[in-house]
Amino acid sequence: MYDDTVAGTVTVTDPRRYVEVTMRSDGSLSALRIDPHAMYDLTAPELADACLAAIERADSMRSHPGRTGRI
């Protein structure tokens, strides 16, 4: 996961790095990228969980701007 505070956005990935989410400071989702390998490596429920995990991480980072760095 990483924090990109440029222009008031935060960009993070799910723990397995299949999904990347960019969220604006107002909480709106500006991008959601899914690695093409996810369709081979993950089941539909696992992909859904990865999307939710990335969105939740982005929202947490946005809510706590002092958190930075990779996990």
Predicted model as a PDB file, atoms N, CA, C, CB and O in Angstrom, pLDDT in the B-factor column:
MODEL        1                                                                  
ATOM      1  N   MET A   1       0.851  -1.169   0.000  1.00 47.00           N  
ATOM      2  CA  MET A   1       0.000   0.000   0.000  1.00 47.00           C  
ATOM      3  C   MET A   1       0.890   1.223   0.000  1.00 47.00           C  
ATOM      4  CB  MET A   1      -0.964   0.003   1.212  1.00 47.00           C  
ATOM      5  O   MET A   1       1.951   1.227   0.624  1.00 47.00           O  
ATOM      6  N   TYR A   2       0.464   2.253  -0.693  1.00 49.00           N  
ATOM      7  CA  TYR A   2       1.209   3.489  -0.649  1.00 49.00           C  
ATOM      8  C   TYR A   2       0.280   4.678  -0.634  1.00 49.00           C  
ATOM      9  CB  TYR A   2       2.154   3.580  -1.817  1.00 49.00           C  
ATOM     10  O   TYR A   2      -0.878   4.597  -1.044  1.00 49.00           O  
ATOM     11  N   ASP A   3       0.814   5.785  -0.150  1.00 45.00           N  
ATOM     12  CA  ASP A   3       0.056   7.018   0.002  1.00 45.00           C  
ATOM     13  C   ASP A   3       0.578   8.018  -1.007  1.00 45.00           C  
ATOM     14  CB  ASP A   3       0.155   7.576   1.451  1.00 45.00           C  
ATOM     15  O   ASP A   3       1.775   8.305  -1.039  1.00 45.00           O  
ATOM     16  N   ASP A   4      -0.308   8.550  -1.827  1.00 48.00           N  
ATOM     17  CA  ASP A   4       0.050   9.560  -2.806  1.00 48.00           C  
ATOM     18  C   ASP A   4      -0.787  10.784  -2.503  1.00 48.00           C  
ATOM     19  CB  ASP A   4      -0.169   9.058  -4.274  1.00 48.00           C  
ATOM     20  O   ASP A   4      -1.934  10.877  -2.940  1.00 48.00           O  
ATOM     21  N   THR A   5      -0.225  11.723  -1.760  1.00 49.00           N  
ATOM     22  CA  THR A   5      -1.006  12.878  -1.323  1.00 49.00           C  
ATOM     23  C   THR A   5      -0.992  14.014  -2.327  1.00 49.00           C  
ATOM     24  CB  THR A   5      -0.492  13.372  -0.004  1.00 49.00           C  
ATOM     25  O   THR A   5      -1.461  15.110  -2.021  1.00 49.00           O  
ATOM     26  N   VAL A   6      -0.463  13.777  -3.519  1.00 53.00           N  
ATOM     27  CA  VAL A   6      -0.457  14.794  -4.557  1.00 53.00           C  
ATOM     28  C   VAL A   6      -1.891  15.154  -4.916  1.00 53.00           C  
ATOM     29  CB  VAL A   6       0.317  14.308  -5.805  1.00 53.00           C  
ATOM     30  O   VAL A   6      -2.723  14.279  -5.156  1.00 53.00           O  
ATOM     31  N   ALA A   7      -2.163  16.432  -4.948  1.00 63.00           N  
ATOM     32  CA  ALA A   7      -3.478  16.953  -5.335  1.00 63.00           C  
ATOM     33  C   ALA A   7      -4.604  16.432  -4.448  1.00 63.00           C  
ATOM     34  CB  ALA A   7      -3.768  16.597  -6.776  1.00 63.00           C  
ATOM     35  O   ALA A   7      -5.740  16.301  -4.904  1.00 63.00           O  
ATOM     36  N   GLY A   8      -4.302  16.134  -3.193  1.00 84.00           N  
ATOM     37  CA  GLY A   8      -5.350  15.731  -2.263  1.00 84.00           C  
ATOM     38  C   GLY A   8      -5.929  14.368  -2.528  1.00 84.00           C  
ATOM     39  O   GLY A   8      -7.095  14.126  -2.220  1.00 84.00           O  
ATOM     40  N   THR A   9      -5.145  13.465  -3.095  1.00 90.00           N  
ATOM     41  CA  THR A   9      -5.633  12.106  -3.320  1.00 90.00           C  
ATOM     42  C   THR A   9      -4.779  11.127  -2.539  1.00 90.00           C  
ATOM     43  CB  THR A   9      -5.624  11.752  -4.827  1.00 90.00           C  
ATOM     44  O   THR A   9      -3.663  11.435  -2.122  1.00 90.00           O  
ATOM     45  N   VAL A  10      -5.327   9.953  -2.353  1.00 92.00           N  
ATOM     46  CA  VAL A  10      -4.569   8.860  -1.753  1.00 92.00           C  
ATOM     47  C   VAL A  10      -4.750   7.645  -2.655  1.00 92.00           C  
ATOM     48  CB  VAL A  10      -5.040   8.560  -0.272  1.00 92.00           C  
ATOM     49  O   VAL A  10      -5.859   7.345  -3.095  1.00 92.00           O  
ATOM     50  N   THR A  11      -3.646   6.949  -2.926  1.00 94.00           N  
ATOM     51  CA  THR A  11      -3.670   5.757  -3.771  1.00 94.00           C  
ATOM     52  C   THR A  11      -3.103   4.596  -2.972  1.00 94.00           C  
ATOM     53  CB  THR A  11      -2.863   5.976  -5.093  1.00 94.00           C  
ATOM     54  O   THR A  11      -2.006   4.682  -2.420  1.00 94.00           O  
ATOM     55  N   VAL A  12      -3.859   3.515  -2.916  1.00 94.00           N  
ATOM     56  CA  VAL A  12      -3.440   2.331  -2.161  1.00 94.00           C  
ATOM     57  C   VAL A  12      -3.758   1.070  -2.951  1.00 94.00           C  
ATOM     58  CB  VAL A  12      -4.131   2.287  -0.778  1.00 94.00           C  
ATOM     59  O   VAL A  12      -4.520   1.097  -3.918  1.00 94.00           O  
ATOM     60  N   THR A  13      -3.159  -0.035  -2.518  1.00 95.00           N  
ATOM     61  CA  THR A  13      -3.454  -1.331  -3.102  1.00 95.00           C  
ATOM     62  C   THR A  13      -4.004  -2.258  -2.028  1.00 95.00           C  
ATOM     63  CB  THR A  13      -2.198  -1.939  -3.758  1.00 95.00           C  
ATOM     64  O   THR A  13      -3.871  -1.998  -0.832  1.00 95.00           O  
ATOM     65  N   ASP A  14      -4.618  -3.332  -2.474  1.00 95.00           N  
ATOM     66  CA  ASP A  14      -5.019  -4.369  -1.528  1.00 95.00           C  
ATOM     67  C   ASP A  14      -3.743  -5.098  -1.095  1.00 95.00           C  
ATOM     68  CB  ASP A  14      -6.077  -5.369  -2.165  1.00 95.00           C  
ATOM     69  O   ASP A  14      -2.702  -4.926  -1.729  1.00 95.00           O  
ATOM     70  N   PRO A  15      -3.797  -5.900  -0.039  1.00 93.00           N  
ATOM     71  CA  PRO A  15      -2.586  -6.569   0.460  1.00 93.00           C  
ATOM     72  C   PRO A  15      -1.868  -7.430  -0.586  1.00 93.00           C  
ATOM     73  CB  PRO A  15      -2.944  -7.429   1.637  1.00 93.00           C  
ATOM     74  O   PRO A  15      -0.645  -7.564  -0.538  1.00 93.00           O  
ATOM     75  N   ARG A  16      -2.605  -8.006  -1.515  1.00 94.00           N  
ATOM     76  CA  ARG A  16      -1.974  -8.872  -2.525  1.00 94.00           C  
ATOM     77  C   ARG A  16      -1.622  -8.108  -3.803  1.00 94.00           C  
ATOM     78  CB  ARG A  16      -2.901 -10.041  -2.867  1.00 94.00           C  
ATOM     79  O   ARG A  16      -1.067  -8.684  -4.739  1.00 94.00           O  
ATOM     80  N   ARG A  17      -1.939  -6.827  -3.843  1.00 95.00           N  
ATOM     81  CA  ARG A  17      -1.606  -5.906  -4.941  1.00 95.00           C  
ATOM     82  C   ARG A  17      -2.282  -6.236  -6.269  1.00 95.00           C  
ATOM     83  CB  ARG A  17      -0.128  -5.895  -5.145  1.00 95.00           C  
ATOM     84  O   ARG A  17      -1.716  -5.995  -7.335  1.00 95.00           O  
ATOM     85  N   TYR A  18      -3.469  -6.775  -6.204  1.00 97.00           N  
ATOM     86  CA  TYR A  18      -4.245  -6.994  -7.414  1.00 97.00           C  
ATOM     87  C   TYR A  18      -5.108  -5.781  -7.758  1.00 97.00           C  
ATOM     88  CB  TYR A  18      -5.120  -8.229  -7.256  1.00 97.00           C  
ATOM     89  O   TYR A  18      -5.426  -5.549  -8.924  1.00 97.00           O  
ATOM     90  N   VAL A  19      -5.481  -5.019  -6.749  1.00 97.00           N  
ATOM     91  CA  VAL A  19      -6.382  -3.883  -6.938  1.00 97.00           C  
ATOM     92  C   VAL A  19      -5.712  -2.617  -6.422  1.00 97.00           C  
ATOM     93  CB  VAL A  19      -7.738  -4.120  -6.215  1.00 97.00           C  
ATOM     94  O   VAL A  19      -5.143  -2.601  -5.331  1.00 97.00           O  
ATOM     95  N   GLU A  20      -5.787  -1.555  -7.222  1.00 97.00           N  
ATOM     96  CA  GLU A  20      -5.271  -0.249  -6.818  1.00 97.00           C  
ATOM     97  C   GLU A  20      -6.424   0.747  -6.864  1.00 97.00           C  
ATOM     98  CB  GLU A  20      -4.085   0.213  -7.740  1.00 97.00           C  
ATOM     99  O   GLU A  20      -7.171   0.799  -7.841  1.00 97.00           O  
ATOM    100  N   VAL A  21      -6.561   1.528  -5.810  1.00 97.00           N  
ATOM    101  CA  VAL A  21      -7.653   2.486  -5.683  1.00 97.00           C  
ATOM    102  C   VAL A  21      -7.071   3.874  -5.442  1.00 97.00           C  
ATOM    103  CB  VAL A  21      -8.618   2.083  -4.533  1.00 97.00           C  
ATOM    104  O   VAL A  21      -6.139   4.038  -4.655  1.00 97.00           O  
ATOM    105  N   THR A  22      -7.625   4.866  -6.123  1.00 95.00           N  
ATOM    106  CA  THR A  22      -7.286   6.256  -5.852  1.00 95.00           C  
ATOM    107  C   THR A  22      -8.554   6.951  -5.367  1.00 95.00           C  
ATOM    108  CB  THR A  22      -6.691   6.966  -7.125  1.00 95.00           C  
ATOM    109  O   THR A  22      -9.603   6.890  -6.009  1.00 95.00           O  
ATOM    110  N   MET A  23      -8.431   7.611  -4.220  1.00 94.00           N  
ATOM    111  CA  MET A  23      -9.570   8.285  -3.610  1.00 94.00           C  
ATOM    112  C   MET A  23      -9.224   9.758  -3.396  1.00 94.00           C  
ATOM    113  CB  MET A  23      -9.964   7.606  -2.265  1.00 94.00           C  
ATOM    114  O   MET A  23      -8.123  10.099  -2.965  1.00 94.00           O  
ATOM    115  N   ARG A  24     -10.184  10.612  -3.704  1.00 93.00           N  
ATOM    116  CA  ARG A  24     -10.013  12.051  -3.486  1.00 93.00           C  
ATOM    117  C   ARG A  24     -10.229  12.383  -2.014  1.00 93.00           C  
ATOM    118  CB  ARG A  24     -10.992  12.863  -4.373  1.00 93.00           C  
ATOM    119  O   ARG A  24     -10.766  11.583  -1.248  1.00 93.00           O  
ATOM    120  N   SER A  25      -9.800  13.570  -1.645  1.00 89.00           N  
ATOM    121  CA  SER A  25      -9.916  13.993  -0.248  1.00 89.00           C  
ATOM    122  C   SER A  25     -11.365  14.094   0.211  1.00 89.00           C  
ATOM    123  CB  SER A  25      -9.231  15.327  -0.053  1.00 89.00           C  
ATOM    124  O   SER A  25     -11.633  14.030   1.411  1.00 89.00           O  
ATOM    125  N   ASP A  26     -12.308  14.251  -0.723  1.00 91.00           N  
ATOM    126  CA  ASP A  26     -13.721  14.321  -0.342  1.00 91.00           C  
ATOM    127  C   ASP A  26     -14.360  12.934  -0.197  1.00 91.00           C  
ATOM    128  CB  ASP A  26     -14.492  15.132  -1.372  1.00 91.00           C  
ATOM    129  O   ASP A  26     -15.547  12.825   0.108  1.00 91.00           O  
ATOM    130  N   GLY A  27     -13.566  11.873  -0.416  1.00 91.00           N  
ATOM    131  CA  GLY A  27     -14.072  10.513  -0.255  1.00 91.00           C  
ATOM    132  C   GLY A  27     -14.575   9.870  -1.530  1.00 91.00           C  
ATOM    133  O   GLY A  27     -14.966   8.703  -1.524  1.00 91.00           O  
ATOM    134  N   SER A  28     -14.569  10.618  -2.628  1.00 94.00           N  
ATOM    135  CA  SER A  28     -15.027  10.023  -3.881  1.00 94.00           C  
ATOM    136  C   SER A  28     -13.904   9.208  -4.519  1.00 94.00           C  
ATOM    137  CB  SER A  28     -15.520  11.118  -4.855  1.00 94.00           C  
ATOM    138  O   SER A  28     -12.726   9.550  -4.414  1.00 94.00           O  
ATOM    139  N   LEU A  29     -14.291   8.147  -5.167  1.00 95.00           N  
ATOM    140  CA  LEU A  29     -13.354   7.246  -5.820  1.00 95.00           C  
ATOM    141  C   LEU A  29     -13.019   7.816  -7.189  1.00 95.00           C  
ATOM    142  CB  LEU A  29     -13.940   5.806  -5.937  1.00 95.00           C  
ATOM    143  O   LEU A  29     -13.917   8.030  -8.003  1.00 95.00           O  
ATOM    144  N   SER A  30     -11.744   8.064  -7.457  1.00 95.00           N  
ATOM    145  CA  SER A  30     -11.376   8.618  -8.761  1.00 95.00           C  
ATOM    146  C   SER A  30     -10.796   7.564  -9.698  1.00 95.00           C  
ATOM    147  CB  SER A  30     -10.377   9.742  -8.582  1.00 95.00           C  
ATOM    148  O   SER A  30     -10.765   7.772 -10.911  1.00 95.00           O  
ATOM    149  N   ALA A  31     -10.334   6.433  -9.153  1.00 96.00           N  
ATOM    150  CA  ALA A  31      -9.824   5.358 -10.011  1.00 96.00           C  
ATOM    151  C   ALA A  31      -9.838   4.038  -9.254  1.00 96.00           C  
ATOM    152  CB  ALA A  31      -8.393   5.680 -10.505  1.00 96.00           C  
ATOM    153  O   ALA A  31      -9.623   3.983  -8.044  1.00 96.00           O  
ATOM    154  N   LEU A  32     -10.098   2.982 -10.006  1.00 96.00           N  
ATOM    155  CA  LEU A  32     -10.001   1.619  -9.486  1.00 96.00           C  
ATOM    156  C   LEU A  32      -9.378   0.791 -10.601  1.00 96.00           C  
ATOM    157  CB  LEU A  32     -11.420   1.041  -9.037  1.00 96.00           C  
ATOM    158  O   LEU A  32      -9.964   0.639 -11.673  1.00 96.00           O  
ATOM    159  N   ARG A  33      -8.201   0.263 -10.347  1.00 97.00           N  
ATOM    160  CA  ARG A  33      -7.492  -0.525 -11.347  1.00 97.00           C  
ATOM    161  C   ARG A  33      -7.354  -1.964 -10.848  1.00 97.00           C  
ATOM    162  CB  ARG A  33      -6.095   0.091 -11.654  1.00 97.00           C  
ATOM    163  O   ARG A  33      -7.000  -2.208  -9.694  1.00 97.00           O  
ATOM    164  N   ILE A  34      -7.640  -2.900 -11.739  1.00 97.00           N  
ATOM    165  CA  ILE A  34      -7.527  -4.318 -11.397  1.00 97.00           C  
ATOM    166  C   ILE A  34      -6.458  -4.941 -12.282  1.00 97.00           C  
ATOM    167  CB  ILE A  34      -8.896  -5.057 -11.567  1.00 97.00           C  
ATOM    168  O   ILE A  34      -6.512  -4.831 -13.507  1.00 97.00           O  
ATOM    169  N   ASP A  35      -5.487  -5.596 -11.656  1.00 97.00           N  
ATOM    170  CA  ASP A  35      -4.429  -6.286 -12.388  1.00 97.00           C  
ATOM    171  C   ASP A  35      -5.070  -7.378 -13.248  1.00 97.00           C  
ATOM    172  CB  ASP A  35      -3.362  -6.891 -11.407  1.00 97.00           C  
ATOM    173  O   ASP A  35      -5.908  -8.130 -12.752  1.00 97.00           O  
ATOM    174  N   PRO A  36      -4.698  -7.480 -14.512  1.00 96.00           N  
ATOM    175  CA  PRO A  36      -5.288  -8.510 -15.377  1.00 96.00           C  
ATOM    176  C   PRO A  36      -5.091  -9.940 -14.865  1.00 96.00           C  
ATOM    177  CB  PRO A  36      -4.701  -8.399 -16.755  1.00 96.00           C  
ATOM    178  O   PRO A  36      -5.894 -10.821 -15.172  1.00 96.00           O  
ATOM    179  N   HIS A  37      -4.035 -10.174 -14.093  1.00 96.00           N  
ATOM    180  CA  HIS A  37      -3.802 -11.520 -13.560  1.00 96.00           C  
ATOM    181  C   HIS A  37      -4.840 -11.914 -12.512  1.00 96.00           C  
ATOM    182  CB  HIS A  37      -2.410 -11.606 -12.957  1.00 96.00           C  
ATOM    183  O   HIS A  37      -4.976 -13.094 -12.187  1.00 96.00           O  
ATOM    184  N   ALA A  38      -5.559 -10.948 -11.991  1.00 95.00           N  
ATOM    185  CA  ALA A  38      -6.566 -11.242 -10.974  1.00 95.00           C  
ATOM    186  C   ALA A  38      -7.626 -12.204 -11.501  1.00 95.00           C  
ATOM    187  CB  ALA A  38      -7.225  -9.950 -10.494  1.00 95.00           C  
ATOM    188  O   ALA A  38      -8.136 -13.033 -10.747  1.00 95.00           O  
ATOM    189  N   MET A  39      -7.961 -12.103 -12.778  1.00 91.00           N  
ATOM    190  CA  MET A  39      -9.012 -12.987 -13.310  1.00 91.00           C  
ATOM    191  C   MET A  39      -8.574 -14.444 -13.349  1.00 91.00           C  
ATOM    192  CB  MET A  39      -9.415 -12.542 -14.709  1.00 91.00           C  
ATOM    193  O   MET A  39      -9.411 -15.346 -13.378  1.00 91.00           O  
ATOM    194  N   TYR A  40      -7.261 -14.679 -13.349  1.00 94.00           N  
ATOM    195  CA  TYR A  40      -6.753 -16.047 -13.339  1.00 94.00           C  
ATOM    196  C   TYR A  40      -6.441 -16.534 -11.929  1.00 94.00           C  
ATOM    197  CB  TYR A  40      -5.512 -16.145 -14.202  1.00 94.00           C  
ATOM    198  O   TYR A  40      -6.549 -17.722 -11.628  1.00 94.00           O  
ATOM    199  N   ASP A  41      -6.050 -15.591 -11.072  1.00 96.00           N  
ATOM    200  CA  ASP A  41      -5.568 -15.956  -9.744  1.00 96.00           C  
ATOM    201  C   ASP A  41      -6.630 -15.917  -8.648  1.00 96.00           C  
ATOM    202  CB  ASP A  41      -4.457 -15.055  -9.368  1.00 96.00           C  
ATOM    203  O   ASP A  41      -6.488 -16.583  -7.622  1.00 96.00           O  
ATOM    204  N   LEU A  42      -7.693 -15.141  -8.861  1.00 97.00           N  
ATOM    205  CA  LEU A  42      -8.700 -14.940  -7.812  1.00 97.00           C  
ATOM    206  C   LEU A  42     -10.070 -15.422  -8.264  1.00 97.00           C  
ATOM    207  CB  LEU A  42      -8.772 -13.463  -7.416  1.00 97.00           C  
ATOM    208  O   LEU A  42     -10.407 -15.366  -9.447  1.00 97.00           O  
ATOM    209  N   THR A  43     -10.843 -15.889  -7.313  1.00 97.00           N  
ATOM    210  CA  THR A  43     -12.250 -16.177  -7.587  1.00 97.00           C  
ATOM    211  C   THR A  43     -13.011 -14.846  -7.529  1.00 97.00           C  
ATOM    212  CB  THR A  43     -12.841 -17.228  -6.556  1.00 97.00           C  
ATOM    213  O   THR A  43     -12.460 -13.837  -7.090  1.00 97.00           O  
ATOM    214  N   ALA A  44     -14.243 -14.843  -7.960  1.00 97.00           N  
ATOM    215  CA  ALA A  44     -15.046 -13.620  -7.919  1.00 97.00           C  
ATOM    216  C   ALA A  44     -15.177 -13.071  -6.491  1.00 97.00           C  
ATOM    217  CB  ALA A  44     -16.437 -13.887  -8.504  1.00 97.00           C  
ATOM    218  O   ALA A  44     -15.016 -11.867  -6.295  1.00 97.00           O  
ATOM    219  N   PRO A  45     -15.463 -13.916  -5.488  1.00 98.00           N  
ATOM    220  CA  PRO A  45     -15.536 -13.389  -4.119  1.00 98.00           C  
ATOM    221  C   PRO A  45     -14.193 -12.838  -3.622  1.00 98.00           C  
ATOM    222  CB  PRO A  45     -16.016 -14.479  -3.175  1.00 98.00           C  
ATOM    223  O   PRO A  45     -14.166 -11.849  -2.889  1.00 98.00           O  
ATOM    224  N   GLU A  46     -13.087 -13.467  -4.011  1.00 97.00           N  
ATOM    225  CA  GLU A  46     -11.772 -12.962  -3.604  1.00 97.00           C  
ATOM    226  C   GLU A  46     -11.483 -11.601  -4.245  1.00 97.00           C  
ATOM    227  CB  GLU A  46     -10.671 -13.970  -3.983  1.00 97.00           C  
ATOM    228  O   GLU A  46     -10.921 -10.715  -3.601  1.00 97.00           O  
ATOM    229  N   LEU A  47     -11.865 -11.442  -5.504  1.00 97.00           N  
ATOM    230  CA  LEU A  47     -11.674 -10.156  -6.172  1.00 97.00           C  
ATOM    231  C   LEU A  47     -12.536  -9.079  -5.521  1.00 97.00           C  
ATOM    232  CB  LEU A  47     -12.008 -10.271  -7.669  1.00 97.00           C  
ATOM    233  O   LEU A  47     -12.087  -7.948  -5.335  1.00 97.00           O  
ATOM    234  N   ALA A  48     -13.760  -9.427  -5.179  1.00 97.00           N  
ATOM    235  CA  ALA A  48     -14.633  -8.481  -4.485  1.00 97.00           C  
ATOM    236  C   ALA A  48     -14.022  -8.066  -3.146  1.00 97.00           C  
ATOM    237  CB  ALA A  48     -16.031  -9.096  -4.267  1.00 97.00           C  
ATOM    238  O   ALA A  48     -14.040  -6.889  -2.787  1.00 97.00           O  
ATOM    239  N   ASP A  49     -13.483  -9.035  -2.415  1.00 97.00           N  
ATOM    240  CA  ASP A  49     -12.829  -8.738  -1.136  1.00 97.00           C  
ATOM    241  C   ASP A  49     -11.612  -7.831  -1.343  1.00 97.00           C  
ATOM    242  CB  ASP A  49     -12.404 -10.045  -0.432  1.00 97.00           C  
ATOM    243  O   ASP A  49     -11.376  -6.923  -0.546  1.00 97.00           O  
ATOM    244  N   ALA A  50     -10.837  -8.072  -2.407  1.00 97.00           N  
ATOM    245  CA  ALA A  50      -9.658  -7.255  -2.693  1.00 97.00           C  
ATOM    246  C   ALA A  50     -10.076  -5.816  -2.998  1.00 97.00           C  
ATOM    247  CB  ALA A  50      -8.856  -7.847  -3.878  1.00 97.00           C  
ATOM    248  O   ALA A  50      -9.434  -4.870  -2.541  1.00 97.00           O  
ATOM    249  N   CYS A  51     -11.151  -5.652  -3.770  1.00 97.00           N  
ATOM    250  CA  CYS A  51     -11.659  -4.306  -4.075  1.00 97.00           C  
ATOM    251  C   CYS A  51     -12.090  -3.594  -2.802  1.00 97.00           C  
ATOM    252  CB  CYS A  51     -12.839  -4.381  -5.064  1.00 97.00           C  
ATOM    253  O   CYS A  51     -11.736  -2.434  -2.588  1.00 97.00           O  
ATOM    254  N   LEU A  52     -12.844  -4.273  -1.967  1.00 97.00           N  
ATOM    255  CA  LEU A  52     -13.300  -3.670  -0.715  1.00 97.00           C  
ATOM    256  C   LEU A  52     -12.139  -3.341   0.211  1.00 97.00           C  
ATOM    257  CB  LEU A  52     -14.273  -4.598  -0.009  1.00 97.00           C  
ATOM    258  O   LEU A  52     -12.136  -2.294   0.858  1.00 97.00           O  
ATOM    259  N   ALA A  53     -11.150  -4.231   0.278  1.00 96.00           N  
ATOM    260  CA  ALA A  53      -9.994  -3.975   1.133  1.00 96.00           C  
ATOM    261  C   ALA A  53      -9.246  -2.725   0.683  1.00 96.00           C  
ATOM    262  CB  ALA A  53      -9.051  -5.182   1.131  1.00 96.00           C  
ATOM    263  O   ALA A  53      -8.843  -1.911   1.514  1.00 96.00           O  
ATOM    264  N   ALA A  54      -9.059  -2.568  -0.621  1.00 96.00           N  
ATOM    265  CA  ALA A  54      -8.359  -1.394  -1.137  1.00 96.00           C  
ATOM    266  C   ALA A  54      -9.159  -0.120  -0.879  1.00 96.00           C  
ATOM    267  CB  ALA A  54      -8.086  -1.552  -2.636  1.00 96.00           C  
ATOM    268  O   ALA A  54      -8.590   0.904  -0.501  1.00 96.00           O  
ATOM    269  N   ILE A  55     -10.464  -0.176  -1.081  1.00 96.00           N  
ATOM    270  CA  ILE A  55     -11.312   0.994  -0.828  1.00 96.00           C  
ATOM    271  C   ILE A  55     -11.283   1.363   0.648  1.00 96.00           C  
ATOM    272  CB  ILE A  55     -12.762   0.726  -1.280  1.00 96.00           C  
ATOM    273  O   ILE A  55     -11.173   2.540   0.992  1.00 96.00           O  
ATOM    274  N   GLU A  56     -11.379   0.373   1.516  1.00 95.00           N  
ATOM    275  CA  GLU A  56     -11.339   0.645   2.965  1.00 95.00           C  
ATOM    276  C   GLU A  56      -9.993   1.229   3.381  1.00 95.00           C  
ATOM    277  CB  GLU A  56     -11.617  -0.643   3.762  1.00 95.00           C  
ATOM    278  O   GLU A  56      -9.947   2.130   4.219  1.00 95.00           O  
ATOM    279  N   ARG A  57      -8.902   0.733   2.811  1.00 94.00           N  
ATOM    280  CA  ARG A  57      -7.576   1.276   3.130  1.00 94.00           C  
ATOM    281  C   ARG A  57      -7.460   2.724   2.654  1.00 94.00           C  
ATOM    282  CB  ARG A  57      -6.466   0.413   2.487  1.00 94.00           C  
ATOM    283  O   ARG A  57      -6.938   3.579   3.370  1.00 94.00           O  
ATOM    284  N   ALA A  58      -7.946   2.992   1.453  1.00 94.00           N  
ATOM    285  CA  ALA A  58      -7.880   4.363   0.930  1.00 94.00           C  
ATOM    286  C   ALA A  58      -8.679   5.307   1.817  1.00 94.00           C  
ATOM    287  CB  ALA A  58      -8.406   4.421  -0.521  1.00 94.00           C  
ATOM    288  O   ALA A  58      -8.230   6.413   2.116  1.00 94.00           O  
ATOM    289  N   ASP A  59      -9.853   4.876   2.233  1.00 93.00           N  
ATOM    290  CA  ASP A  59     -10.681   5.717   3.095  1.00 93.00           C  
ATOM    291  C   ASP A  59     -10.004   5.951   4.436  1.00 93.00           C  
ATOM    292  CB  ASP A  59     -12.057   5.080   3.303  1.00 93.00           C  
ATOM    293  O   ASP A  59     -10.063   7.055   4.977  1.00 93.00           O  
ATOM    294  N   SER A  60      -9.363   4.925   4.977  1.00 91.00           N  
ATOM    295  CA  SER A  60      -8.645   5.066   6.236  1.00 91.00           C  
ATOM    296  C   SER A  60      -7.471   6.033   6.096  1.00 91.00           C  
ATOM    297  CB  SER A  60      -8.152   3.703   6.720  1.00 91.00           C  
ATOM    298  O   SER A  60      -7.253   6.878   6.965  1.00 91.00           O  
ATOM    299  N   MET A  61      -6.714   5.910   5.002  1.00 89.00           N  
ATOM    300  CA  MET A  61      -5.580   6.812   4.768  1.00 89.00           C  
ATOM    301  C   MET A  61      -6.071   8.249   4.581  1.00 89.00           C  
ATOM    302  CB  MET A  61      -4.769   6.357   3.529  1.00 89.00           C  
ATOM    303  O   MET A  61      -5.440   9.190   5.062  1.00 89.00           O  
ATOM    304  N   ARG A  62      -7.184   8.413   3.891  1.00 85.00           N  
ATOM    305  CA  ARG A  62      -7.746   9.742   3.654  1.00 85.00           C  
ATOM    306  C   ARG A  62      -8.197  10.362   4.972  1.00 85.00           C  
ATOM    307  CB  ARG A  62      -8.926   9.669   2.660  1.00 85.00           C  
ATOM    308  O   ARG A  62      -8.032  11.563   5.186  1.00 85.00           O  
ATOM    309  N   SER A  63      -8.760   9.553   5.843  1.00 79.00           N  
ATOM    310  CA  SER A  63      -9.266  10.030   7.125  1.00 79.00           C  
ATOM    311  C   SER A  63      -8.153  10.344   8.114  1.00 79.00           C  
ATOM    312  CB  SER A  63     -10.197   9.007   7.720  1.00 79.00           C  
ATOM    313  O   SER A  63      -8.343  11.142   9.033  1.00 79.00           O  
ATOM    314  N   HIS A  64      -6.991   9.721   7.932  1.00 73.00           N  
ATOM    315  CA  HIS A  64      -5.847   9.911   8.827  1.00 73.00           C  
ATOM    316  C   HIS A  64      -4.640  10.313   7.983  1.00 73.00           C  
ATOM    317  CB  HIS A  64      -5.545   8.609   9.657  1.00 73.00           C  
ATOM    318  O   HIS A  64      -3.776   9.478   7.715  1.00 73.00           O  
ATOM    319  N   PRO A  65      -4.562  11.579   7.558  1.00 61.00           N  
ATOM    320  CA  PRO A  65      -3.532  11.996   6.616  1.00 61.00           C  
ATOM    321  C   PRO A  65      -2.103  11.859   7.119  1.00 61.00           C  
ATOM    322  CB  PRO A  65      -3.766  13.394   6.239  1.00 61.00           C  
ATOM    323  O   PRO A  65      -1.175  11.936   6.313  1.00 61.00           O  
ATOM    324  N   GLY A  66      -1.887  11.660   8.402  1.00 61.00           N  
ATOM    325  CA  GLY A  66      -0.540  11.484   8.918  1.00 61.00           C  
ATOM    326  C   GLY A  66       0.048  10.133   8.597  1.00 61.00           C  
ATOM    327  O   GLY A  66       1.262   9.951   8.701  1.00 61.00           O  
ATOM    328  N   ARG A  67      -0.780   9.175   8.209  1.00 56.00           N  
ATOM    329  CA  ARG A  67      -0.284   7.837   7.861  1.00 56.00           C  
ATOM    330  C   ARG A  67       0.296   7.874   6.464  1.00 56.00           C  
ATOM    331  CB  ARG A  67      -1.413   6.770   7.955  1.00 56.00           C  
ATOM    332  O   ARG A  67      -0.355   8.332   5.526  1.00 56.00           O  
ATOM    333  N   THR A  68       1.502   7.400   6.327  1.00 50.00           N  
ATOM    334  CA  THR A  68       2.137   7.309   5.021  1.00 50.00           C  
ATOM    335  C   THR A  68       2.967   6.055   4.941  1.00 50.00           C  
ATOM    336  CB  THR A  68       2.999   8.538   4.743  1.00 50.00           C  
ATOM    337  O   THR A  68       3.200   5.386   5.948  1.00 50.00           O  
ATOM    338  N   GLY A  69       3.411   5.737   3.749  1.00 44.00           N  
ATOM    339  CA  GLY A  69       4.338   4.635   3.563  1.00 44.00           C  
ATOM    340  C   GLY A  69       3.690   3.355   3.120  1.00 44.00           C  
ATOM    341  O   GLY A  69       2.467   3.245   3.030  1.00 44.00           O  
ATOM    342  N   ARG A  70       4.540   2.385   2.845  1.00 43.00           N  
ATOM    343  CA  ARG A  70       4.084   1.076   2.376  1.00 43.00           C  
ATOM    344  C   ARG A  70       3.837   0.140   3.532  1.00 43.00           C  
ATOM    345  CB  ARG A  70       5.097   0.465   1.424  1.00 43.00           C  
ATOM    346  O   ARG A  70       4.501   0.207   4.566  1.00 43.00           O  
ATOM    347  N   ILE A  71       2.884  -0.723   3.342  1.00 38.00           N  
ATOM    348  CA  ILE A  71       2.626  -1.807   4.286  1.00 38.00           C  
ATOM    349  C   ILE A  71       2.814  -3.104   3.552  1.00 38.00           C  
ATOM    350  CB  ILE A  71       1.200  -1.715   4.906  1.00 38.00           C  
ATOM    351  O   ILE A  71       2.652  -4.174   4.137  1.00 38.00           O  
TER     352      ILE A  71                                                      
ENDMDL                                                                          
END                                                                             
